[in-house]
Amino acid sequence: MEQKLRQIIRQILLKEYMTQRDLDSIEDYADDLFSDVDVDVEFSSHFLDNANNPRNKEDITPEELMTLFDKTHNKYGNHISHLKSGSEIVFNDTKSDINMPTGINKIDKSNKREMKPISVMRKKDYKPFSNSPKLRV
């Protein structure tokens, strides 16, 4: 009950568009999408806060994130599966101006990779803090 009440407060009073349930669905979608290249998607703990941050001006929708994952998989899926552990990249959707800084790590001794979106923001001329490559889709 307490969790449901918090969700209602976030959506109505704080005007936060995306919910944890939405993010869980997006993660499941992305996991299925990237399973063919042995990449597991795992969002950072503060990804949702960044998705709902007012600095984005226009809400980032679950549909936009799913589209970003589709485009990323189609253009860079195989490339991502071969990145070395500890790599950092930024996915940039040039149509929606959504930027998603992401870490890539190898899982155990397998060839499987974990793709961990760290943050997300809508910004036209986003420049990453590090020298992370910006992969445009």
Secondary structure, 3 states (H helix, E strand, C coil): CHHHHHHHHHHHCCCCCCCHHHHHHHHHHHHHHHHHHCEEECCCCCHHHHHCCHHHCCCCCHHHHHHHHHHHHHHHHHHHCCCCCCEEEEEEECCCCEEEEEEEEECCCCCCEEEEECCCEECCCCCCCCCCCEEEC
